[in-house]
Amino acid sequence: MKHLPQIVELERRDPRRNMCRFYRLELERDLLGAVLALRSWGRIGTCGQTKVLAFSTDGEAQAELLRWERQKRRRGYVDRRPYSLRFDAQNAEIISA
């Protein structure tokens, strides 16, 4: 793996179920040379939770990242949409564009 860090950001939204979730996968290298796979998840707008796993090789870490990504996409997660937020002062609310 030549290009660290690698980041995948997914989200799942379903207004009928009041569901707004995020899932972030990231690969980084630590100071000792091990590859770290970071998984963060939770409700959009919160810090959520993070779990870190260390791998000795790039290939192992990449395979795990792809496995997690496939699993989340099967459950309905899609690529995170970029947001441009603006504040409507008259109605005192935040609007996503």
Helices and strands as residue ranges (DSSP letters): E 6-14, G 15-17, E 19-29, E 35-43, E 49-55, H 58-74, E 78-79, E 85-88, E 93-96
